[in-house]
């Protein structure tokens, strides 16, 4: 049964920088409660915004880990499953 620690190890071993983390429902709840998730702002193209962005730039808040890895619940995964995408 994968845990938050297993997820962290998989992210660190992934051959490419992880940009998207799909989580089964139970693991998603565990990650949300871990204290490691924060809202990050992204602009067109899925690019994280910076402090220097123009005010008129459209910014979308998404739940993310590490400021750049977006997390999402995926109901097609087992409750404790996950999938990483570059």
Residue pairs with C-beta under 8 A, 6 or more apart in sequence:
1 80
2 27
2 80
2 81
2 82
3 27
3 30
3 80
4 27
4 30
4 31
4 34
4 36
7 21
7 23
7 27
7 31
7 82
10 82
10 84
11 18
11 21
11 69
11 84
14 84
14 86
16 86
17 86
18 69
18 84
18 85
18 86
19 46
19 68
19 69
19 70
19 85
19 86
20 69
20 70
20 72
20 84
20 85
21 31
21 65
21 69
21 70
21 71
21 72
21 82
21 83
21 84
21 85
22 72
22 73
22 74
22 77
22 82
22 83
22 84
22 85
23 31
23 71
23 72
23 73
23 74
23 77
23 81
23 82
24 73
24 74
24 77
24 78
24 79
24 80
24 81
24 82
25 73
25 75
25 79
26 79
26 80
27 79
27 80
27 81
27 82
28 71
28 72
28 73
31 37
31 65
31 71
32 63
32 71
36 65
36 66
37 63
37 64
37 65
37 71
38 63
38 64
38 67
39 61
39 62
39 63
39 64
40 48
40 61
40 62
40 63
40 64
40 67
40 68
40 70
41 48
41 49
41 59
41 60
41 61
41 62
42 48
42 49
42 59
42 60
42 61
42 62
42 70
43 49
43 53
43 57
43 58
43 59
43 60
44 58
46 70
48 67
48 68
49 57
49 59
53 59
62 70
63 70
63 71
63 72
64 70
64 71
65 71
74 81
74 83
77 83
